[in-house]
Amino acid sequence: MEKERETLQAWKERVGQELDRVMAFWLEHSHDREHGGFFTCLGRDGRVYDDLKYVWLQGRQVWMYCRLYRKLERFHRPELLDAAKAGGEFLLRHARVAPPEKKCAFVLTRDGRPVKVQRSIFSECFYTMAMNELWRVTAEARYQSEAVDMMDQIVHWVREDPSGLGRPQLPGAVASESMAVPMMLLCLVEQLGEEDEELAGRYAQLGHWCARRILQHVQRDGQAVLENVSEDGEELSGCLGRHQNPGHALEAGWFLLRHSSRSGDAKLRAHVIDTFLLLPFRSGWDADHGGLFYFQDADGLCPTQLEWAMKLWWPHSEAMIAFLMGYSESGDPALLRLFYQVAEYTFRQVRGGGSGQPFLPRRARARLGGGGKKLGRDGEAHPVHLFHHPPPLLGVVPLQV
């Protein structure tokens, strides 16, 4: 037990240092002080190689800054709060394509003109998370009003009428449900309900509905987590039905662990650990070279996604969160050992060894072939990193050991 405590303490210190390096990099290089918002396509040296602004990522960075400001004393700094507010105001001015309609853009120009819209709910989800966190750190009611209004719109699109998303109903399209939709709704239920009894009660049944929908993706007598199922929870035929994403299943796992903790459901917790943590990890971990495959086919056939064998940074971040949370909730030392296994691989391969660079998803280091060979040009940062990298670090830093 003493050795385990010492090992965990060492990781806590290591990731605390890593968190500081990550945040120093983004505070220095990502802020657009002319137009507001953030640059997210950054080279390893901080160079901006594309100034398009993705609404997902603007919302995520606002959320992350606010969460750090709120949760860790050393980040309770005016410059962090000012940057979060500037990003939030950029979203308020530009995210919606045609106000007062709620639909948000997917991509904006640097000065906020819409470039592309997705027919999905995810820009709106990250907009909601950003606004709710801004309300928590500023106490400005307008941010919370935006968050709740957008949340209600998202629920309407998902559960009542999706026509506002702009997706045509084509006669040959298979009616299916992606696991991402109930996952994101469950994430929003937790976000808005945190320390807010009124909203927690308002969305409680929605949270249970989301959990049930996610659990429907456990198929084949509990032996596979499938990314897509039919609307009534049955396995689909073809590649769509066999599609698996180990990192996404692990992410769903820690969402469900949070839900089981809020609900006090120990039986659900045990089921989630078995099916959403251990199962996708065992099938998705590369036994020869280490790391999690990006995509898999449930029948062992070749996935249609050409990048299926790559080892991206974000599934490993989700795995670290999931195993650390599973250990925290259950006390099972096997889950802590899996956290160490993933963390050691990730810090060795994704971070770049002893380079001393921040823990960033550089394409050359974050996208690895099956044997761990680095693919692509060195020095390119993928524009979704900040939301995924501090959470596992946040999970360890405040952990009591």
TALINNOR-V782436 format. One record per backbone hydrogen bond with DSSP energy under -1.0 kcal/mol. NH is the residue of the N-H (numbers start at 0). CO is the residue of the C=O. E is the energy in kcal/mol with one decimal. If there is no record, write none. Layout:
nh->NH co->CO e->E
nh->NH co->CO e->E
//
This chain:
nh->4 co->0 e->-2.2
nh->5 co->1 e->-2.2
nh->6 co->2 e->-2.3
nh->7 co->3 e->-2.4
nh->8 co->4 e->-2.3
nh->9 co->5 e->-2.1
nh->10 co->6 e->-2.0
nh->11 co->7 e->-2.4
nh->12 co->8 e->-2.2
nh->13 co->9 e->-2.2
nh->14 co->10 e->-2.9
nh->15 co->11 e->-1.6
nh->16 co->12 e->-1.9
nh->17 co->13 e->-1.9
nh->18 co->14 e->-2.7
nh->19 co->15 e->-1.7
nh->20 co->16 e->-1.9
nh->21 co->17 e->-2.7
nh->22 co->18 e->-2.4
nh->23 co->19 e->-2.1
nh->24 co->20 e->-2.0
nh->25 co->21 e->-2.0
nh->26 co->22 e->-2.5
nh->27 co->23 e->-1.6
nh->28 co->24 e->-2.2
nh->29 co->25 e->-1.8
nh->31 co->36 e->-2.1
nh->35 co->31 e->-1.7
nh->38 co->29 e->-3.6
nh->42 co->46 e->-3.5
nh->43 co->378 e->-1.5
nh->45 co->42 e->-2.3
nh->48 co->40 e->-2.1
nh->52 co->107 e->-3.0
nh->54 co->105 e->-2.0
nh->57 co->53 e->-2.4
nh->58 co->54 e->-2.4
nh->59 co->55 e->-2.2
nh->60 co->56 e->-2.2
nh->61 co->57 e->-2.1
nh->62 co->58 e->-2.5
nh->63 co->59 e->-2.7
nh->64 co->60 e->-2.5
nh->65 co->61 e->-2.4
nh->66 co->62 e->-2.8
nh->67 co->63 e->-2.5
nh->68 co->64 e->-2.5
nh->69 co->65 e->-2.1
nh->70 co->66 e->-2.3
nh->71 co->67 e->-2.2
nh->74 co->71 e->-1.7
nh->75 co->72 e->-1.8
nh->76 co->74 e->-2.3
nh->80 co->76 e->-1.7
nh->81 co->77 e->-2.9
nh->82 co->78 e->-1.9
nh->83 co->79 e->-2.1
nh->84 co->80 e->-2.4
nh->85 co->81 e->-2.3
nh->86 co->82 e->-2.3
nh->87 co->83 e->-2.5
nh->88 co->84 e->-2.6
nh->89 co->85 e->-1.8
nh->90 co->86 e->-1.9
nh->91 co->87 e->-2.4
nh->92 co->88 e->-2.1
nh->93 co->89 e->-2.1
nh->94 co->90 e->-2.5
nh->96 co->102 e->-2.5
nh->100 co->97 e->-2.0
nh->104 co->94 e->-2.8
nh->105 co->115 e->-3.5
nh->106 co->115 e->-1.7
nh->107 co->52 e->-2.9
nh->108 co->112 e->-2.6
nh->111 co->108 e->-1.8
nh->114 co->106 e->-3.1
nh->115 co->106 e->-1.3
nh->119 co->117 e->-1.2
nh->124 co->120 e->-1.7
nh->125 co->121 e->-2.1
nh->126 co->122 e->-1.9
nh->127 co->123 e->-2.2
nh->128 co->124 e->-2.2
nh->129 co->125 e->-2.1
nh->130 co->126 e->-2.4
nh->131 co->127 e->-2.4
nh->132 co->128 e->-2.1
nh->133 co->129 e->-2.4
nh->134 co->130 e->-2.1
nh->135 co->131 e->-1.7
nh->136 co->132 e->-1.7
nh->137 co->133 e->-1.9
nh->138 co->134 e->-2.6
nh->142 co->139 e->-1.3
nh->144 co->140 e->-2.5
nh->145 co->141 e->-1.9
nh->146 co->142 e->-2.2
nh->147 co->143 e->-2.7
nh->148 co->144 e->-2.3
nh->149 co->145 e->-2.3
nh->150 co->146 e->-2.4
nh->151 co->147 e->-2.4
nh->152 co->148 e->-1.6
nh->153 co->149 e->-2.5
nh->154 co->150 e->-2.5
nh->155 co->151 e->-1.9
nh->156 co->152 e->-2.4
nh->157 co->153 e->-2.4
nh->158 co->154 e->-2.9
nh->159 co->155 e->-2.0
nh->160 co->155 e->-2.6
nh->164 co->161 e->-2.1
nh->165 co->162 e->-1.7
nh->169 co->167 e->-1.0
nh->172 co->169 e->-1.3
nh->176 co->228 e->-3.2
nh->178 co->226 e->-2.3
nh->180 co->177 e->-1.2
nh->182 co->178 e->-1.7
nh->183 co->179 e->-2.5
nh->184 co->180 e->-2.1
nh->185 co->181 e->-2.3
nh->186 co->182 e->-2.1
nh->187 co->183 e->-2.1
nh->188 co->184 e->-2.3
nh->189 co->185 e->-2.0
nh->190 co->186 e->-2.4
nh->191 co->187 e->-2.9
nh->192 co->188 e->-1.6
nh->195 co->192 e->-1.9
nh->199 co->195 e->-2.9
nh->200 co->196 e->-2.3
nh->201 co->197 e->-2.1
nh->202 co->198 e->-2.3
nh->206 co->202 e->-2.2
nh->207 co->203 e->-1.8
nh->208 co->204 e->-2.3
nh->209 co->205 e->-2.6
nh->210 co->206 e->-2.3
nh->211 co->207 e->-2.3
nh->212 co->208 e->-2.2
nh->213 co->209 e->-2.5
nh->214 co->210 e->-2.4
nh->215 co->211 e->-1.1
nh->216 co->213 e->-2.0
nh->217 co->214 e->-1.7
nh->218 co->223 e->-3.2
nh->222 co->219 e->-1.1
nh->223 co->218 e->-1.5
nh->225 co->216 e->-2.8
nh->226 co->242 e->-2.5
nh->228 co->176 e->-1.8
nh->229 co->233 e->-3.1
nh->232 co->229 e->-2.0
nh->241 co->237 e->-1.6
nh->243 co->295 e->-2.3
nh->248 co->244 e->-2.2
nh->249 co->245 e->-2.2
nh->250 co->246 e->-2.0
nh->251 co->247 e->-2.6
nh->252 co->248 e->-1.9
nh->253 co->249 e->-1.8
nh->254 co->250 e->-1.8
nh->255 co->251 e->-2.4
nh->256 co->252 e->-2.2
nh->257 co->253 e->-1.9
nh->258 co->254 e->-1.9
nh->259 co->255 e->-2.9
nh->260 co->256 e->-2.1
nh->261 co->257 e->-2.3
nh->262 co->258 e->-2.2
nh->263 co->259 e->-1.0
nh->264 co->259 e->-2.3
nh->268 co->264 e->-1.9
nh->269 co->265 e->-2.1
nh->270 co->266 e->-2.1
nh->271 co->267 e->-2.8
nh->272 co->268 e->-2.3
nh->273 co->269 e->-1.9
nh->274 co->270 e->-2.5
nh->275 co->271 e->-2.7
nh->277 co->272 e->-2.6
nh->278 co->273 e->-1.2
nh->280 co->276 e->-1.3
nh->281 co->277 e->-2.6
nh->282 co->278 e->-2.0
nh->283 co->279 e->-2.1
nh->284 co->280 e->-2.0
nh->285 co->290 e->-3.2
nh->289 co->285 e->-2.3
nh->292 co->283 e->-2.6
nh->293 co->307 e->-1.3
nh->294 co->307 e->-1.5
nh->295 co->243 e->-2.2
nh->297 co->241 e->-2.1
nh->299 co->296 e->-2.2
nh->307 co->304 e->-1.7
nh->309 co->306 e->-1.8
nh->310 co->367 e->-2.1
nh->316 co->312 e->-1.5
nh->317 co->313 e->-2.5
nh->318 co->314 e->-2.1
nh->319 co->315 e->-2.1
nh->320 co->316 e->-2.2
nh->321 co->317 e->-2.8
nh->322 co->318 e->-2.8
nh->323 co->319 e->-2.1
nh->324 co->320 e->-2.6
nh->325 co->321 e->-2.7
nh->326 co->322 e->-2.3
nh->327 co->323 e->-2.3
nh->328 co->324 e->-2.5
nh->329 co->325 e->-2.4
nh->330 co->326 e->-2.8
nh->334 co->331 e->-1.2
nh->336 co->332 e->-2.0
nh->337 co->333 e->-1.6
nh->338 co->334 e->-2.0
nh->339 co->335 e->-2.2
nh->340 co->336 e->-2.3
nh->341 co->337 e->-2.5
nh->342 co->338 e->-2.9
nh->343 co->339 e->-2.8
nh->344 co->340 e->-1.7
nh->345 co->341 e->-2.8
nh->346 co->342 e->-2.8
nh->347 co->343 e->-1.6
nh->348 co->344 e->-3.0
nh->349 co->345 e->-1.8
nh->350 co->345 e->-1.6
nh->354 co->351 e->-1.3
nh->359 co->357 e->-2.0
nh->361 co->359 e->-1.9
nh->362 co->379 e->-3.2
nh->364 co->361 e->-1.2
nh->365 co->361 e->-4.6
nh->366 co->362 e->-1.9
nh->368 co->372 e->-2.8
nh->371 co->368 e->-2.5
nh->374 co->366 e->-1.9
nh->380 co->41 e->-1.2
nh->381 co->360 e->-2.0
nh->384 co->381 e->-1.1
nh->387 co->384 e->-1.2
nh->388 co->384 e->-2.0
nh->389 co->385 e->-1.1
nh->392 co->388 e->-1.1
nh->393 co->389 e->-3.9
nh->394 co->390 e->-2.1
nh->395 co->391 e->-1.1
nh->396 co->392 e->-2.6
nh->397 co->393 e->-1.1
nh->398 co->395 e->-1.6
//
